[in-house]
Amino acid sequence: MSPVLTGRRKPAPVDPQALAVQETEAVQEASWVGGWSTGAQANSAALLRWLVWGLIALGPLLGALAYLSVPTTSAAPAPKTAPSAPSASGGQGAAGFASLFVAAYLSAGRGDEPKLAAYYPPASNLQLDGVSGQRRGEQLTVVRLRQTDTSVWSVTVAARVTGATPSATPSAQPGASPSPAAATDAVRYFQVPVATAPGAGGATAYTALALPAEVAAPERAKTPELVYGAMRPALPTDPRTQAVTSFLSAYLTKAGAELDRYLAPGTRLAAPSPAPYSGVAVDQFAVEGETGGEPVVSVPGDGTTLRLLVTLRATGQDGVRLPLTYALTLKARAGRWEIASLDGAPALISPTPVPAASGAPGPATTPTA
């Protein structure tokens, strides 16, 4: 019997390999959306999230760095100026320079123009009169020194002019005394303007700005009030007279021999040597705060100090007596007075402030204890 034919056809057998390829392609097609892989999208999203969190975490630090990186504006530094000499420098040198200039000026005569030009260059064009060296300036001393500008000093020099002869003037009245400027051996005063400038090797250079100008003598100051009372005779019975006489005798006539026995503990003094005098006589003294004239015969308690102003006559080796004055401070100890110090100047009732040093020369002070 022949088999029955039906309308269905038997499906073709499926190839396992082809099926696997189709599944793989389907997975790959499913993993790409709009040209992006779904895995890449996941990785990008994760990276973006970490980047945002990183920016949030680094925000304060980045803000601080941005603040610190902004340039700050500051004032421009002041231009450096060349160092200049102190305003008070050169005063001592200017005083010496002016003294030398005045000495050369007073002795100058015909032909001495170059000598003056060494101090004042325009002096080379002068025509001097008189004989060179006929007049001389002796005992030259600076009596005034003041600063008129940063580098200019006005120096007044006193000089005893010798060799000048008085000249009669037609206008002089009979019997009139000659003027001080014409008198021989007269002390005259000359003002010299001196400019200073930095010199070689750090020294100071000087030059005169004009020839000397003759001026009047400096005004005498009013004597200030002292702490001492009136001068009173130095009585031999007064313990203060005894202490002062013993001390000054050893100080002036024995070149300091046995001087220490009259000094208070801790006081050191050097006497003139060789001894300039052969004898001392204390005439008077004034005592600090003492107004009465009652005689004093006792010594106060230990540690009491007293200031005296003593006048005496010292006899020189030639027999001539010379008046001298000493300001002393005494100190009581063991029933006697001892010398505590040889003061540099009498004490004032209201001492004035000591001015700042200006380079002006001044007298040397007497050492004190």
C-alpha positions as CSV (number, residue, x, y, z in Angstrom):
1,M,0.0,0.0,0.0
2,S,1.4,3.3,-0.9
3,P,2.0,5.9,1.7
4,V,-0.5,8.7,2.1
5,L,0.7,12.0,1.1
6,T,-0.2,15.0,3.2
7,G,0.1,18.8,2.6
8,R,2.6,19.5,5.4
9,R,6.2,19.5,4.8
10,K,8.7,18.3,7.4
11,P,10.8,21.2,8.8
12,A,14.4,21.2,7.8
13,P,16.8,20.3,10.5
14,V,18.3,23.3,12.5
15,D,22.0,23.9,12.6
16,P,23.2,24.5,16.2
17,Q,26.1,26.6,15.1
18,A,23.9,28.9,13.1
19,L,21.5,29.2,16.0
20,A,24.3,30.3,18.3
21,V,25.5,32.9,15.9
22,Q,22.0,34.3,15.6
23,E,21.7,34.6,19.4
24,T,25.0,36.3,19.7
25,E,24.1,38.8,17.0
26,A,20.7,39.4,18.8
27,V,22.5,40.1,22.1
28,Q,25.0,42.5,20.4
29,E,22.1,44.3,18.7
30,A,20.3,44.6,22.0
31,S,23.4,46.0,23.7
32,W,23.8,49.0,21.4
33,V,21.2,51.8,21.6
34,G,21.6,54.9,19.5
35,G,25.2,54.2,18.7
36,W,26.2,53.7,22.4
37,S,26.8,50.4,24.1
38,T,24.7,49.9,27.2
39,G,27.9,48.9,29.1
40,A,29.6,52.1,28.0
41,Q,26.6,54.1,29.1
42,A,26.8,52.4,32.5
43,N,30.5,53.1,32.8
44,S,30.0,56.8,31.7
45,A,27.3,57.3,34.2
46,A,29.4,55.9,37.0
47,L,32.4,58.0,35.9
48,L,30.2,61.2,35.8
49,R,28.8,60.5,39.3
50,W,32.3,60.1,40.7
51,L,33.4,63.3,38.9
52,V,30.5,65.2,40.4
53,W,31.2,63.9,43.9
54,G,34.9,64.7,43.5
55,L,34.1,68.3,42.5
56,I,31.8,68.6,45.5
57,A,34.5,67.3,47.8
58,L,37.3,69.5,46.2
59,G,35.1,72.6,46.1
60,P,36.4,74.3,49.3
61,L,40.0,73.4,48.4
62,L,39.7,74.8,44.9
63,G,38.0,77.9,46.3
64,A,40.9,78.5,48.7
65,L,43.5,78.0,46.0
66,A,41.6,80.4,43.7
67,Y,41.5,83.0,46.5
68,L,45.2,82.7,47.3
69,S,46.2,82.8,43.6
70,V,44.7,86.3,43.2
71,P,47.6,88.8,43.1
72,T,47.5,91.3,45.9
73,T,48.3,95.0,45.3
74,S,50.8,96.7,47.5
75,A,52.2,100.2,47.7
76,A,55.2,100.8,45.6
77,P,58.4,100.8,47.7
78,A,59.8,104.3,48.3
79,P,62.8,105.1,46.2
80,K,66.1,104.7,48.1
81,T,67.9,107.9,48.6
82,A,71.6,108.3,49.1
83,P,72.6,108.3,52.7
84,S,73.5,111.7,54.0
85,A,75.7,112.7,56.9
86,P,74.0,113.5,60.2
87,S,72.9,117.1,60.5
88,A,75.1,117.7,63.5
89,S,78.2,116.1,62.0
90,G,81.3,118.2,61.1
91,G,80.8,120.8,63.8
92,Q,84.1,120.1,65.6
93,G,86.0,120.0,62.3
94,A,84.3,123.2,61.1
95,A,85.5,125.0,64.3
96,G,89.1,124.0,63.7
97,F,88.9,124.9,60.0
98,A,87.6,128.3,60.8
99,S,90.3,128.9,63.5
100,L,93.0,128.1,61.0
101,F,91.4,130.3,58.4
102,V,91.2,133.3,60.8
103,A,94.9,132.8,61.8
104,A,95.9,132.9,58.1
105,Y,93.6,135.8,57.4
106,L,95.0,138.0,60.2
107,S,98.6,137.5,59.2
108,A,98.1,137.7,55.4
109,G,99.6,140.5,53.4
110,R,100.7,141.2,49.8
111,G,101.4,137.9,48.0
112,D,99.5,135.7,50.5
113,E,96.4,135.4,48.4
114,P,97.1,131.7,47.6
115,K,97.3,131.0,51.4
116,L,93.8,132.2,51.8
117,A,92.6,130.5,48.7
118,A,93.4,127.2,50.4
119,Y,90.4,128.0,52.7
120,Y,88.3,130.2,50.4
121,P,89.0,129.6,46.7
122,P,87.8,133.0,45.4
123,A,90.5,134.6,47.5
124,S,93.0,134.0,44.7
125,N,91.5,136.9,42.9
126,L,92.0,139.3,45.8
127,Q,94.7,142.0,46.0
128,L,95.9,142.2,49.7
129,D,97.6,145.2,51.3
130,G,100.1,145.4,54.0
131,V,103.2,143.4,54.9
132,S,102.8,139.6,55.3
133,G,103.1,138.6,59.0
134,Q,103.0,142.2,60.3
135,R,99.8,141.3,62.3
136,R,99.2,138.0,64.0
137,G,96.2,136.3,65.7
138,E,97.0,134.7,69.0
139,Q,95.0,132.7,71.5
140,L,92.4,131.8,68.9
141,T,89.3,130.4,70.5
142,V,85.9,129.3,69.1
143,V,83.3,131.2,71.2
144,R,80.2,130.4,69.1
145,L,79.2,127.5,66.9
146,R,75.8,127.2,65.3
147,Q,74.4,125.3,62.4
148,T,72.6,127.5,59.8
149,D,71.9,124.8,57.2
150,T,72.2,121.0,56.9
151,S,75.8,121.3,55.9
152,V,76.8,124.9,56.9
153,W,78.2,126.1,60.2
154,S,78.6,129.6,61.4
155,V,81.8,129.8,63.5
156,T,82.8,132.8,65.6
157,V,86.5,132.9,66.5
158,A,88.0,135.1,69.1
159,A,91.6,136.2,68.5
160,R,94.0,138.5,70.3
161,V,95.4,140.5,67.4
162,T,99.0,141.6,68.0
163,G,101.2,143.8,65.8
164,A,98.3,146.2,64.8
165,T,99.2,149.9,65.4
166,P,96.5,152.4,66.2
167,S,95.9,154.9,63.4
168,A,94.6,158.4,64.1
169,T,91.4,159.2,62.2
170,P,90.6,162.8,61.2
171,S,87.2,162.5,62.8
172,A,88.6,161.5,66.2
173,Q,87.8,164.0,68.9
174,P,90.6,165.2,71.1
175,G,91.0,163.1,74.2
176,A,88.8,160.3,72.8
177,S,90.1,156.8,73.4
178,P,91.0,154.7,70.4
179,S,88.5,152.2,69.2
180,P,88.9,148.6,70.4
181,A,89.4,147.5,66.8
182,A,92.5,149.8,66.5
183,A,94.0,149.1,69.9
184,T,97.0,146.8,70.1
185,D,96.6,143.4,71.6
186,A,92.8,143.7,71.4
187,V,90.5,140.7,71.5
188,R,88.5,140.7,68.3
189,Y,85.8,138.4,67.0
190,F,85.5,137.0,63.4
191,Q,82.6,135.0,62.0
192,V,83.3,132.4,59.4
193,P,80.7,130.4,57.4
194,V,82.0,126.9,56.8
195,A,80.4,124.3,54.5
196,T,80.9,120.6,55.0
197,A,80.7,117.8,52.5
198,P,81.6,114.1,52.3
199,G,85.3,113.6,51.6
200,A,87.5,110.7,50.5
201,G,87.7,107.7,52.7
202,G,84.6,108.6,54.8
203,A,86.2,111.9,56.1
204,T,84.5,115.3,56.0
205,A,85.7,118.0,53.7
206,Y,85.4,121.8,54.5
207,T,85.5,125.0,52.6
208,A,84.7,128.6,53.6
209,L,81.8,130.3,51.9
210,A,83.1,133.8,52.4
211,L,85.9,135.8,54.0
212,P,85.8,136.3,57.8
213,A,83.3,139.0,59.0
214,E,84.3,141.0,62.1
215,V,81.5,141.0,64.6
216,A,80.8,142.1,68.2
217,A,81.7,140.1,71.2
218,P,79.2,137.5,72.4
219,E,76.6,138.7,74.9
220,R,77.4,137.8,78.5
221,A,74.8,135.6,80.1
222,K,73.1,136.5,83.4
223,T,74.6,134.6,86.3
224,P,72.1,132.0,87.5
225,E,71.3,131.6,91.2
226,L,73.4,129.1,93.2
227,V,72.4,126.8,96.0
228,Y,74.9,128.3,98.4
229,G,74.3,131.0,100.9
230,A,76.3,134.2,101.3
231,M,80.1,134.0,101.6
232,R,81.3,133.9,105.2
233,P,84.8,134.0,106.7
234,A,86.4,130.6,107.1
235,L,86.9,130.4,110.8
236,P,89.7,128.2,112.1
237,T,87.4,126.6,114.6
238,D,84.9,125.5,112.0
239,P,85.3,121.8,111.2
240,R,84.5,122.5,107.6
241,T,87.4,125.0,107.4
242,Q,89.7,122.4,108.9
243,A,88.6,119.7,106.4
244,V,88.8,122.0,103.3
245,T,92.2,123.5,104.3
246,S,93.8,120.1,104.9
247,F,92.5,118.7,101.6
248,L,93.4,121.7,99.4
249,S,96.9,121.9,101.0
250,A,97.5,118.2,100.1
251,Y,95.9,118.7,96.7
252,L,97.8,121.9,95.6
253,T,101.1,121.9,97.5
254,K,102.1,118.2,98.0
255,A,101.2,116.8,94.6
256,G,98.5,114.5,96.2
257,A,100.7,113.2,99.0
258,E,98.5,112.0,101.9
259,L,95.5,113.0,99.8
260,D,93.5,109.8,100.5
261,R,93.3,110.5,104.2
262,Y,91.0,113.4,103.5
263,L,88.7,111.6,101.0
264,A,85.5,109.8,101.7
265,P,85.5,106.0,101.1
266,G,85.1,105.3,97.4
267,T,86.3,108.8,96.3
268,R,89.3,108.9,93.9
269,L,91.0,112.2,92.9
270,A,94.3,112.9,91.1
271,A,96.2,116.1,92.2
272,P,98.2,118.4,89.9
273,S,101.7,117.2,89.5
274,P,104.2,118.7,90.1
275,A,102.7,120.7,92.9
276,P,101.9,124.2,91.5
277,Y,101.8,126.1,94.8
278,S,103.8,126.4,98.0
279,G,101.0,127.4,100.4
280,V,97.2,127.7,100.6
281,A,95.0,130.0,102.7
282,V,91.2,129.5,102.7
283,D,89.6,132.9,103.1
284,Q,85.8,132.3,102.7
285,F,83.2,129.7,101.8
286,A,79.5,129.6,101.1
287,V,77.4,126.7,102.4
288,E,74.4,125.1,100.7
289,G,71.2,126.4,102.2
290,E,72.9,128.2,105.0
291,T,71.7,131.7,105.8
292,G,72.7,132.4,109.4
293,G,76.0,133.5,110.6
294,E,76.3,131.4,113.8
295,P,79.6,129.7,114.3
296,V,79.7,125.9,113.7
297,V,81.9,123.7,115.9
298,S,80.3,120.3,115.5
299,V,79.9,117.6,112.8
300,P,76.4,116.1,112.1
301,G,75.7,112.4,111.9
302,D,77.4,109.9,109.5
303,G,76.3,110.1,105.9
304,T,75.3,113.8,106.0
305,T,76.4,115.6,102.8
306,L,77.1,119.3,102.3
307,R,78.1,121.4,99.3
308,L,80.5,124.3,99.6
309,L,81.9,127.0,97.4
310,V,85.3,127.8,98.7
311,T,87.6,130.8,97.8
312,L,91.3,130.7,98.7
313,R,94.6,132.3,97.9
314,A,97.3,129.9,96.7
315,T,100.9,131.1,96.8
316,G,103.0,130.2,93.7
317,Q,106.6,129.2,93.6
318,D,107.4,132.9,92.7
319,G,105.7,134.2,95.8
320,V,102.7,135.6,94.0
321,R,99.3,134.7,95.5
322,L,96.6,133.7,93.1
323,P,92.9,133.6,94.0
324,L,91.1,130.3,93.3
325,T,87.6,129.0,93.8
326,Y,86.5,125.4,94.3
327,A,83.1,123.7,94.5
328,L,83.3,120.8,96.9
329,T,80.9,118.2,98.4
330,L,81.6,117.1,102.0
331,K,80.4,114.0,103.7
332,A,80.3,113.4,107.5
333,R,81.9,110.2,108.9
334,A,83.1,109.3,112.4
335,G,82.8,112.9,113.7
336,R,84.7,114.6,110.9
337,W,84.1,116.0,107.4
338,E,85.6,114.2,104.4
339,I,85.8,115.3,100.7
340,A,83.2,113.3,98.7
341,S,83.8,115.0,95.4
342,L,85.5,117.9,93.6
343,D,82.6,119.2,91.6
344,G,82.9,120.4,88.1
345,A,80.8,123.5,88.6
346,P,78.9,125.3,91.4
347,A,75.4,123.8,91.9
348,L,72.4,125.8,90.6
349,I,69.1,126.3,92.4
350,S,67.1,125.3,89.3
351,P,69.5,123.4,87.0
352,T,68.7,123.8,83.3
353,P,68.5,120.8,81.0
354,V,71.8,119.9,79.4
355,P,71.5,120.6,75.6
356,A,72.2,117.8,73.1
357,A,75.7,117.6,71.8
358,S,76.1,119.7,68.6
359,G,79.8,119.1,67.9
360,A,80.7,122.4,69.5
361,P,84.0,122.4,71.4
362,G,83.7,123.1,75.1
363,P,85.9,123.3,78.1
364,A,87.1,120.1,79.7
365,T,85.3,119.2,82.9
366,T,87.0,118.5,86.2
367,P,86.9,114.8,87.1
368,T,84.6,114.0,90.1
369,A,84.3,111.1,92.3
